[in-house]
Amino acid sequence: MNMVRYGFWFLVFPGFAFSALIGMLASWADRKLAARIQYRQGPPLLQPFWDLRKLLSKEAVIPRSASRSLFLLSPLLGLAGATVAASMLGVAAFWPGKSFVGDLIVLLYFLLFPGLSLMLGGLASRNPIAALGAAREMKLIFSYEPALLAAISVVLVKTRGELSLSNIVSWQALHGPVALSLSGGLALLLALFAVQAKLSAVPFDLAEAETELASGVLIEYSGFLLGIFRLTRMIMLYLMPAFLVILFLGGIGPGPVGILLGLLKFFALLAAFILIRSLSPRLRTDQAIKLFWKGGLGLGLVALALALWGW
Amino acid sequence: MKSAAKALKKSAWVFPFFSGSCNNCNIEILDCLTPRFDLERFGVLLVGNARHADAILVAGVLNKKGVPRLKRIYQQVPKPCLVIAVGACALSQGIFSGSYAISELPVDRVVPVDIYIPGCPPKPEAIMAGLLKALENSGTKVPRTVRKK
């Protein structure tokens, strides 16, 4: 019986089908809002679906020099990681009793999978440009992860060391959202930028860099393999704002009003993400590293000190 | 299969191939992405990578160095792939006709062209109309092979 339930969680409700659907909607909102900011009309609602459908029907080219199994496996690895993370997050949000202590840490590991799979796939294709992109992705991971961890540790200090997502939500239901305190607000700001880098969106899209690396790590991917990468990115686009809503803004509360408020919080964070994406130019690799190690980690440590002080 | 053909029409990613053009066609192609025209309404995106493309926009007269590159890019694009020739030069070598530097073969003798958009340069409206017509007709024809001279 447990297997059936886990299978359902993983494949249907908070997992694959649900997160893919919400991810497609988020991806549409992303492109539409970015287009509206540029005074354009933007793509129709079903655009992400048609993109994926087209990629599934196209030919998938495997380069002769590529390491075949790794080239084929790495998109799946990323998708599986994102799906597991989506189901864990969903279970913590919708069935608070079913999550376990320490799921926050496990979730952080699974959220690393999509970036890791991009890197692996790029290196497996043996394309020099993809290798350059993979190296940049690696540097980016090394720069945003400490900042993200600093931001999350502020939440841990605030909630007196709660390591399970549902406990963090219930703590915030009693004491108010973490983001409303000074240290929590600073940490949320920092986490927003780290998420921007995690989704490799515009100020930090140096691993793909359409204009200089011709989509870098993804350069050799086509057809359904590229489709899987795009689907993974869509799922992450839903996952990361939802993760921040749970950590900093008190999650999706009980009752219809709470659910409505939760959706509002989610859309506010998504809109902030899209605004940062469409209003900023791309940073160079050294600038991104400097930004996160100096500004980001500095801000994180200040927020951590403030949190320990009790602010 | 039906939805696959429809998906190609709804989401065409275009790879621009500019070879020896005077840059006017390139500017008119980029014009199609501006707020006034906005090709993204139809799901069309400009991509910088042949592996992600569904269509190649060829602009400019094909010069001698361009021929092997156009062939190679056509091979790199995952099939099905449309080829759209934009501007007088790509159609009939335009004002460069007879130059020592250009290929003896016009674009449609190197790769199979699906639609020709005349003009020097064609207006963005014409490029969009041509691109959308090519997408509308895609999948209805038997794919043509490269003709040998």
Interface residues (C-beta under 8 A of the other chain):
Chain A: R31 A35 Q38 Y39 R40 Q41 G42 P43 P44 L46 Q47 W50 D51 R53 K54 L56 S57 K58 E59 A60 V61 E210 T211 A214 S215 L218 I219 E220 Y221 S222 G223 L226
Chain B: S3 A4 K6 A7 L8 K10 S11 P35 D38 E40 R41 G43 V47 G48 N49 R51 H52 D54 Q76 P78 K79 P80
